[in-house]
Structures are given as structure tokens and as C-alpha cells.
Amino acid sequence: MNVTINGKTEALPENANLAAILTMYDCQPKTVVMEHNGNIVPMEAFAKTVLCDGDHIEMVHFVGGG
Amino acid sequence: MSCEAEKTDPLLLGGVALESRLFIGTGKYGADSLIPSVAEASGAQVITVAMRRVEKGQQGITAHIPKTMRLLPNTSGARTAGEAVRLARLARAAGCGDWIKIEVIADSRYLLPDGYQTAKAVEMLVREGFTALPYINPDLYVARDCEQAGAAAIMPLGAPIGTNRGLRTREMIAILIEETDLPIVVDAGIGRPSQACEAMEMGAAACLVNTAIASADDPVRMAAAFGRAVQAGRNAWLAGAGAVKASGDGAEASSPLTGFLR
């Protein structure tokens, strides 16, 4: 299935969840905030949020800024 | 220097008493690993961050920020009130409190903030329980709109972001200090410690400095210089400066004009 992650289409295995995306991006869950189809997902729910074809994921974190 | 007067002069912001009136940023450092030393040298307790999409293999800034500091995420990248609200919610979900520097900018050359969208964002975010600190042009009407919408402070620009050009908007900032009841935190454009000091002497409640520290040859030393300049300016404001004699009005001796040796 295909999902859009931060604006880019990525092919993921069926039933992949948000935690799998973190692993793919080599990220620590504590430092990242994820939006699933426009809704913020709490960190505790990453592993149980199963994705569907066509889903939109935004994955953001804090960077340097003023 | 830490005299008693300073210890009893906290800045109250969003229910928190801050001893340091210098806020620092985390952008543009040659190496992010400098940030802990910069933070320590500055004495700052509040530090800004931005929120961006994760790139594969890229680490965020959080690991470089001392745990004792209060994070002030900004909504940079937002072009409308709605986008600012979305960024603010994401920042809060990161678990770093509910302070938010509201920055709504559609102009990409001078990065000037959109007052109308900013005030709208303040209204929406205050309703959601955020401590809202809007970044604005020093415009009295925008400041009042933000104040009425429940902002915790007003952050007027001294000059366009990242320019180190100093207090170009001095007169307008002075009007905001006089005419609004909120703390005025001068943000953007301050390039030298003397300019931060001047803002504080004018009665600003605090200054936010990023580029001037990050772009110095020695950011740690510059951070210390800014920390002291902000303190000096605040003390001068509290002390109440003496009257200025008009030009052409002669001099007034500091030493007695009697008892001369002849």
C-alpha cells in the first residue's frame, strides 16, 4: 500500500503502523510528533495506529529556530 | 553581578516568574553542540525552537537544550492563523508545555509578520489554553488586538529578522511600552548587546536574541555579553534615569563651584 509521509509517497507493507515509520526514519518516539490524516496521535498510540492505503502522515520535530 | 534588587524583580509570564529577562534562540549555530554553553553563559531561562518535518536520519534540536530551560516553540512557517494553530497544537503534543511564540509570515523577503492573522491566531490559541506570545510589527492596534485576545506578552520586532540592524522601530516600541499593559519582549533585529540594553532602558520587559549570538565569532562570550547588557538595561530602567539637559542649555558642574584654589 502507499501512504504519503511528509509529502512523499512511500510504499509500506500491509498493516504497517506509525511505530514502523519511526523505525524507517531512524527516530526516537519521544522527540517526534505525528499527525495521521490531520489528527495528532499521542506517542502511546503509535504502535496501535494501523495505516491504510492513501493515508497521510506528517512527522515533525523541534529544530533550531528563533 | 547579582544584587538584591534583581532577585526581587522577576518577569511574570504565563504564571511563571523568570529571573532572566533574556530569551535566546537555537537557530543558525555553526554547531548545535554550542547551545548548552551559550545557554549557560547567557543565564537565559527561555529558549525558542521551530517545528519542521523530520528528514530521514536527521536528529532534532531537543538533545542540545538544557532540561532546566523553558521551551518557547514558534510557529514559523505558518502563513495563516489556521497554520499557526496547527503548528502550536503539534508543538504542545511534543510535551514541552503550552507556551507558543505566534509567528505568521507570508512575506518571504522581509519576513514581516501579518498582524491580522497573528491576532486571529492569538484568539484561537488562548481559547485552547496556550500562553500566547505574538511576534508583531510594533503597531499599537495589533498589540491591542492581541492584548484583548488574551496574549501573555507582545513581541515587537526591532528590525527585520536576522538582520542585526538594531532598534530601528524604537519610537513605535516606546509607544507600545507606554500604551499597553502587557510585557513587551523585543524580538528580532537586535544585533548588539548595547541595543538590547537600550531596549531594556526604555522599559521593555525582556529581549529575545538569536542571530546576534549565533552569528558572533564567539557565541558563548556574546551570550554572556547579552545577559549582562539586558540586566544593566533593566537596572537602569528600575533606577530611573536623570533628566537630560537640553542642547544649548549650558553645562551643570558635578563638582562644587566654590572653594577654588587661587
Interface residues (C-beta under 8 A of the other chain):
Chain A: N6 G7 M24 Y25 D26 C27 T31 V32 V33 E35 I40 P42 E58 M59 V60 H61 F62 V63 G64 G65 G66
Chain B: G25 T26 G27 K28 Y29 D32 T48 V49 A50 M51 R52 R53 V54 K56 G57 Q59 G60 I61 T62 A63 L71 P73 N74 S76 R89 L90 A91 A93 A94 C96 I161 G162 A188 L208 N210 T211
